[in-house]
Amino acid sequence: MGMKHTWFHHTDCSTQQAEELMAEYRRRGVMVERSLNSDYLTWTVSARLPEGNKPPRINRQWQNRIWG
C-alpha cells in the first residue's frame, strides 16, 4: 500500500515566489500546479505532497516538566 497524497496550497504568492516554489518542488520530484487568483496579481501554488500516518510530534522544547 502506497502513501496517501494530498494537495497543499500556498496562497497569495507573487510571480517570483510562485516560480521559486515551483522550481524547488520540481527539483524534489513533486507534482506542482500554479493558478492565477481572481485579483489577477497573485498566484496559488498547489503541490501534491505525501501524507504521513502519524500526527506531527509536539514540540516540547518550551514546556516545563512540572506542567506535565
N, C-alpha and C positions, 0 to 999 in steps of 0.2 A: 504494500500500500504506500503510495507516494504522499508527499506533504501537501497540505491544503494551501492554496494560494488565494490571496485577496488583494483587491486594489487599494492602494494608499494614495491619497491626493494631497499635493502641495498646491494650495490655492493662492491667488493674487501674487503671482511671480512676474517680475519684469521679463522682458525678452532675453536679456543677458542671463538672468538667474535660471530661466527655463532651459536655455541652451546648455548651461553648465550642468544642471541636474540631469538632463537627458544624456549628455556625454558621459557623466560618471556612472549612471545606471547601465548604459550600453557597454561601457568598459567592463562592468561586472557581469554582463550577460543577462540583464533583467529586461523583460518586456516593458516598454515605456511608451506612453502616448502624450501628446500635448494638444490642448484645445483652447481656443480664444474665448475669454469671458465676454459677457454681454456688454461690458463697458468699452470694448474694443481697444483696451490699453494693456490689460494684464492677461496672464495665461494661467491655466491649471494644468499641472504636470501630474499624470497618473502612472504609477508603477505597480506592477503585479509582483508582490513580494510573498515569500513563504510565511506561513503562519505556524508558530510553534504549538506543541500540545500542552505545554505547561504555562501557567501565568507568569508574568515577569517577577523577578525577585524584588523584594522590598529592600530599599537602601536603608540600612540600619546604622549608617555612619554617625548620624546626629542624634540617635535615640539613646537616652540614658538607660542603663541597666536596671535602675530602680523602677522605672516606669513600666517595665515588663514588655 
